[in-house]
Amino acid sequence: MAYFLGIDGGGTKTECVIGDEQRILASSLGSTIKIKKVGEDAAAVALEAAIEGACKQAKITPRELARTCIGIAGSTIPEVTDWTYSILRQLLSGEVVVLDDARIAHHAAFHGTAGVLVIAGTGSNVLGINDRGDIGRAGGWGPMISDEGSGFWIGRRAVAQAMRAHDAHRQTHLLTAVMQAWDLKTKEELVSTANSNPPPDFSSLLPEILRCADTGDELAVNILGAAADELAELARIVIRKLWPAPATVAVALTGGVFVHSPFIRQRFADSIHHECVGIRVNTEPVHPVMGALALARKAPS
């Protein structure tokens, strides 16, 4: 019997799933392996722990895995790809395939067929593939200049808007929520933290921003609405690239922003339907690691 491993290396967590040709045998969750965020040593420890956790549950050893497919953000950067191959080859004896996180999520959503996949987690980007196999992308150029609608984008915008509201004496709970989330006592501490280098984890503020929106905080609601609209615009860019004529296009969603915010999911769908005719949006977020497992099960061509 052959065993296969799928890995989704996201910005906040690492997810592993082991299966044979048909069944799911085990799964595990671990901390992020994003080396730009935690460094190579901590990322290696996290990856090994996640793999060993899944293998222990499946009652196999890592050396028994026939093929592994990992999707990881930043896989187009040689440093990231080289590190990932190096660590996995130390841990595993089977074949290793490294793809970007969007590719495994797209496969989870569309199983190799045409469609547009919108990712909104710690970062954001859009990947589309049409019936001819043409590939189109938008966004995903990093948190400082892109990643519109992502957790990082939402958190950074919330801090900026909270400070503007403070200047304008506008009522909002965002300032207090942000300070509580980061365990800060004064606005001066907030300003220092927000402007530190490297920057703080703005995406960690998402739960508090969602809570503020749920209580009806107008500023928080507007920020989430703007995030949904930005993500819809990224999707429209890809749709125009790949389907210049009107067509029926399937759109799928994934990532923690969509998972945790029904409001953003619905606002996204409404926004994209408003301009694009024939778009079918599945608002149930897909599970990227299942795409990695499916790709690991595929024999190399």
DARANOR-V873764 format. One record per residue. SS is DSSP state (hx for helix, st for strand, lp for the rest). PSI is psi in whole degrees, -180 to 180 (none if undefined). BURIAL is + if it has 9 or more other ideal C-beta (glycine too) atoms within 8 Angstrom, else -. Layout:
SS	PSI	BURIAL
SS	PSI	BURIAL
//
This chain:
lp	135	-
lp	145	-
st	143	+
st	148	+
st	128	+
st	137	+
st	134	+
st	106	+
st	91	+
lp	-179	+
lp	-20	+
lp	-20	-
st	164	-
st	130	+
st	132	+
st	143	+
st	132	+
st	138	+
st	163	+
lp	-157	+
lp	-24	-
lp	-39	-
lp	157	-
st	124	-
st	-29	+
st	159	+
st	157	+
st	157	+
st	140	-
st	-178	+
st	172	-
lp	149	+
lp	22	+
lp	107	+
hx	-28	+
hx	-18	-
hx	-43	-
hx	-9	+
lp	159	-
hx	-40	-
hx	-49	-
hx	-37	+
hx	-40	+
hx	-42	+
hx	-44	-
hx	-42	+
hx	-44	+
hx	-42	+
hx	-41	+
hx	-43	+
hx	-46	+
hx	-35	+
hx	-43	+
hx	-41	+
hx	-40	+
hx	-42	-
hx	-37	+
hx	-8	+
lp	43	-
lp	171	+
lp	156	-
hx	-28	+
hx	-12	-
hx	-6	-
st	126	+
st	-39	-
st	142	+
st	135	+
st	126	+
st	134	+
st	128	+
st	137	+
lp	140	+
lp	17	+
lp	-14	+
lp	-10	-
lp	120	-
hx	-38	-
hx	-43	-
hx	-47	+
hx	-46	+
hx	-43	-
hx	-44	+
hx	-47	+
hx	-45	+
hx	-48	-
hx	-44	+
hx	-34	+
hx	-24	-
hx	-32	-
hx	-29	+
lp	158	+
lp	-16	-
lp	-178	-
st	144	-
st	130	+
st	125	+
st	123	+
st	167	+
lp	159	+
hx	-29	+
hx	-35	+
hx	-42	+
hx	-36	+
hx	-39	+
hx	-42	+
hx	-38	+
hx	-36	+
hx	-40	+
hx	-4	+
lp	39	-
lp	0	-
lp	-179	-
lp	152	-
st	172	+
st	126	+
st	124	+
st	120	+
st	128	+
st	93	+
lp	-130	+
lp	-42	+
lp	-171	+
st	153	+
st	168	+
st	134	+
st	127	+
st	145	+
st	127	+
lp	-176	+
lp	-21	-
lp	-5	-
lp	5	-
lp	143	-
st	135	-
st	142	+
st	159	+
st	146	+
lp	-169	+
lp	23	+
lp	16	-
lp	157	-
lp	-25	+
lp	-29	-
lp	-5	-
lp	-137	+
lp	39	+
lp	138	+
lp	1	+
lp	174	+
hx	-41	+
hx	-46	+
hx	-46	+
hx	-45	+
hx	-45	+
hx	-42	+
hx	-37	+
hx	-43	+
hx	-46	+
hx	-44	-
hx	-32	+
hx	-40	+
hx	-37	+
hx	-40	+
hx	-39	+
hx	-45	+
hx	-37	-
lp	3	-
lp	38	-
lp	137	-
lp	126	-
lp	151	+
lp	-2	+
hx	-42	+
hx	-47	+
hx	-41	-
hx	-43	+
hx	-44	+
hx	-38	+
hx	-41	-
hx	-37	+
lp	6	+
lp	51	-
lp	149	+
lp	-28	-
lp	161	-
hx	-32	+
hx	-39	-
hx	-38	+
hx	-47	+
hx	-43	+
hx	-44	-
hx	-46	+
hx	-29	+
lp	13	-
lp	161	-
lp	116	-
lp	160	-
lp	158	-
lp	174	-
lp	84	-
hx	-30	+
hx	-22	+
hx	-14	+
hx	-11	+
hx	-47	+
hx	-40	+
hx	-38	+
hx	-41	+
hx	-40	+
hx	-43	+
hx	-43	+
hx	-39	+
hx	-27	-
lp	0	-
lp	11	-
lp	117	+
hx	-41	-
hx	-43	+
hx	-43	+
hx	-42	+
hx	-37	+
hx	-44	+
hx	-38	+
hx	-40	+
hx	-38	+
hx	-46	+
hx	-41	+
hx	-39	+
hx	-43	+
hx	-39	+
hx	-38	+
hx	-39	+
hx	-42	+
hx	-40	+
hx	-38	+
hx	-46	+
hx	-41	+
hx	-42	+
hx	-36	-
hx	-46	+
hx	-25	+
lp	75	+
lp	-25	-
lp	155	-
lp	135	-
lp	162	-
lp	121	-
st	129	+
st	134	+
st	132	+
st	159	+
st	149	+
st	163	+
lp	156	+
hx	-32	+
hx	-47	+
hx	-41	+
hx	-43	-
hx	-3	-
lp	93	+
hx	-32	-
hx	-47	+
hx	-41	+
hx	-48	+
hx	-40	+
hx	-41	+
hx	-50	+
hx	-44	+
hx	-41	-
hx	-44	+
hx	-33	+
hx	-28	+
hx	-34	-
hx	-31	-
lp	120	+
lp	140	-
lp	11	-
st	131	+
st	110	-
st	123	+
st	108	+
lp	2	+
lp	113	-
lp	139	+
lp	165	+
lp	98	-
hx	-36	+
hx	-25	+
hx	-29	+
hx	-38	+
hx	-42	+
hx	-43	+
hx	-40	+
hx	-33	+
hx	-33	+
hx	-20	+
lp	133	-
lp	142	-
lp	141	-
lp	none	-
//
